[in-house]
C-alpha cells in the first residue's frame, strides 16, 4: 500500500476458543474478524495466535508500505539579472545592448551558464 493509507487485516480460526493479536499489545480478540491497520508509514507485520481444543495456531501477515517517492528536482537553466539598455545612437541600423549577470545558476541538467550575457536589439 502507499504510505499514509490504511488496509484491513482479516482472520478466522476453527476449533479454537480465543486468539491473541500482536497489534493490540497482546489483546485478546475474537476467533474471527477484521481490523483496520490505520494509516501506515512503514511496513508492519501483524501476528495472531489462536488456541483451543484443536490446539494452537499462529499466523502472520506483513503489510508492505511503499514510501512516497520524492519528486525529481526541477531542471533549471540560467536566470540573469539584466541591466538597462544602452542608448541608441542616431545611426540607421544601430543596435543597443544590455548585460546580464547570473542570479540563478543551472542545476539538475540545465544548460551551462556564462557568468554574464549580453543581449542586443535593433534601435529601429
C-alpha positions in Angstrom: 0.0 0.0 0.0 1.1 3.6 -0.3 2.5 5.4 2.7 -0.2 7.1 4.7 -3.0 4.8 3.7 -4.8 2.0 5.7 -5.9 -1.5 4.9 -7.8 -4.3 6.7 -6.5 -7.5 8.2 -8.9 -10.4 8.4 -8.6 -13.7 10.2 -10.6 -16.8 11.0 -9.9 -19.9 13.1 -11.8 -23.1 13.7 -11.7 -25.3 16.8 -10.2 -22.6 18.9 -11.6 -20.6 21.8 -9.6 -17.4 21.8 -7.0 -15.5 19.9 -4.3 -13.0 20.9 -3.1 -10.4 18.5 0.2 -8.6 18.2 -1.4 -5.3 17.1 -3.3 -4.6 20.3 -0.4 -5.2 22.8 -1.3 -8.9 23.2 -5.0 -8.1 23.1 -7.5 -11.0 23.1 -9.6 -10.9 20.0 -12.5 -12.9 18.6 -11.6 -16.2 16.7 -12.7 -14.4 13.5 -12.9 -10.8 12.5 -11.1 -8.0 10.9 -9.4 -4.8 12.0 -8.1 -1.6 10.2 -4.4 -1.0 10.3 -4.9 2.7 10.4 -2.7 4.9 8.3 0.7 3.2 7.9 4.1 4.9 7.3 6.3 1.8 7.4 5.9 -1.9 6.5 4.4 -3.7 9.5 3.9 -7.3 10.5 0.8 -8.4 12.3 0.7 -11.8 14.1 -2.3 -13.7 15.6 -2.1 -16.7 17.9 -5.3 -18.8 18.4 -5.6 -21.6 21.0 -8.4 -24.1 22.0 -9.4 -27.8 21.9 -8.0 -28.0 18.4 -4.5 -27.0 19.5 -2.7 -23.8 18.8 -2.1 -21.9 15.5 -0.1 -18.8 14.8 0.0 -16.8 11.6 1.5 -13.6 10.4 1.0 -11.2 7.6 3.2 -8.3 6.6 1.7 -5.2 5.1 4.3 -3.7 2.8 4.3 0.1 2.6 5.7 1.9 -0.4 7.4 5.1 0.6 6.3 8.2 -1.2 9.0 9.0 -3.7 10.5 12.4 -3.8 9.5 14.2 -7.0 12.5 14.8 -9.2 14.1 18.2 -8.8 13.2 20.8 -11.4 15.7 21.3 -14.2 16.8 24.9 -14.0 18.6 26.9 -16.7 20.2 30.2 -16.1 18.4 33.3 -14.9 20.1 36.6 -15.4 19.6 39.9 -13.8 19.6 42.4 -16.7 20.9 45.9 -16.7 19.4 48.8 -18.6 19.5 49.0 -22.4 22.2 51.3 -23.8 21.3 54.5 -25.6 20.5 54.2 -29.3 23.0 56.1 -31.5 21.4 58.2 -34.2 22.6 55.9 -37.0 20.5 53.8 -39.3 20.6 50.1 -38.4 22.1 50.8 -35.0 21.7 48.4 -32.1 21.6 48.8 -28.4 22.7 46.3 -25.8 22.5 45.3 -22.2 24.4 43.0 -20.0 23.1 40.4 -17.5 24.8 38.7 -14.6 23.7 35.4 -13.2 21.2 35.5 -10.4 20.3 31.7 -10.6 22.7 29.1 -11.9 21.8 26.0 -13.7 21.1 22.8 -11.8 19.8 19.2 -12.4 20.9 19.1 -16.0 20.1 22.6 -17.0 22.1 24.4 -19.7 25.6 25.8 -18.8 25.6 29.4 -17.7 28.1 32.1 -18.6 28.9 34.4 -15.7 27.5 37.2 -17.8 25.5 37.5 -21.0 24.9 40.3 -23.5 21.7 40.9 -25.5 21.4 43.2 -28.4 18.3 44.5 -30.2 17.7 46.9 -33.1 17.1 50.5 -32.4 14.5 50.7 -35.3 
